[in-house]
């Protein structure tokens, strides 16, 4: 009954999302389904609620999500995004390549909901080519996350490698074929038919203006990845820099213009960029995820499947995909699936099996309707939930099949 309860909850969430009901309320409704239909003690519910709402990680995530939205609005309203996109267009030429490169670069910020940082850029570029909101959402999601199967600095890849007794580099190499095929399919499915208009025109002034315009994002990335500062605190530094960066023209020296610009932006641009409804989204997602964890439904389901004599390759494909889809959590997918299957893999099938498990978990997470990046990006672009999957599904399915074929060729 447990797994059917999860399916019912997910269907309810998707239905409410399609009706444009606040996704946070939809997640709380899905959580209510889990509480009512799954065998769960009061202590388990209290434990899940405490972890979801009192956990320091939840508050940091909530702060980060709100600050990301505010920073994105500030960059757009101040004209920094216009400068960034226009100058980079002159430097690189084809705007389609920018939609590959920039979400990928920002994808180095492997934090929940981080696709919100690249969404304004994709929005700006998409407008130059008359791309619809559903298409923009697909582009932003795919090109932010497609690299996750080979980035050795992604926390989930590091976790998966550690659980399997491998180095992150060893696990990443296993997934290169799926990445290559995924990039090819993504280009033809998402970008090739768009009206790219190369007009390369390199000069030093454009490069300098591009660096200045992207400086707030670069500061966030540097402070978070290099210095190791808390992500929300890093965002605060980037937000402050964005207030004073690229000051408006006018009377006075540079310092006075920067101060006047910063004060004006703080008064007129910060509040419109604040979206408190995102706090409800975070709360709903965290509660749903924790309820699934404390119920232990995924592990129980895995044991039932293995007892039925189902082929190992099918389990390695199906279970991690299911965990990723049902939780929208990359860490949950690899953290649950890999320990379950490691004891079942022989020396001859070990590398192939781990590679397939990680790809399946990643594709499930990437495609999940509970994936915070999909939820927030869809909200940002005001896209239709069902139509977004027209752009996401072909790429993820192709990568999943490539991962399976590669594993079978390796002897799984």
Secondary structure, 3 states (H helix, E strand, C coil): CHHHHHHHHHHHHHHHHHCCCCHHHHHHHHHHHHHHHCCCCHHHHHHHHHHHHCCHHHHHHHHHHHHHHHHHHHHHHCCHHHHHHHHHHHHHCCHHHHHHHHHHHHCCCCCCCCHHHHHHHHHHHHHHCCCCHHHHHHHHHHHHHHHHHCCCCCHHHHHHHHHHCCCHHHHHHHCHHHHHHHHHHHHHHHHCCCCCCCCCCCCHHHHHHHHHHHHHHHHHHHHHHHHCCCHHHHHHHHHHHHHHCCCCCCCCCHHHHHHHHHHHHHHHCHHHHCCCHHHHHHHHHHHHHHHHHHHCHHHHHHHHHHHCCCCHHHHHHHHHHHHHHHHCCHHHHHHHHHHHHHCCCCCCCHHHHHHHHHHHHHHHHHHCCCCHHHHHHHHHHCCCHHHHHHHHHHHHHHHHHHHHHHHHHCCC
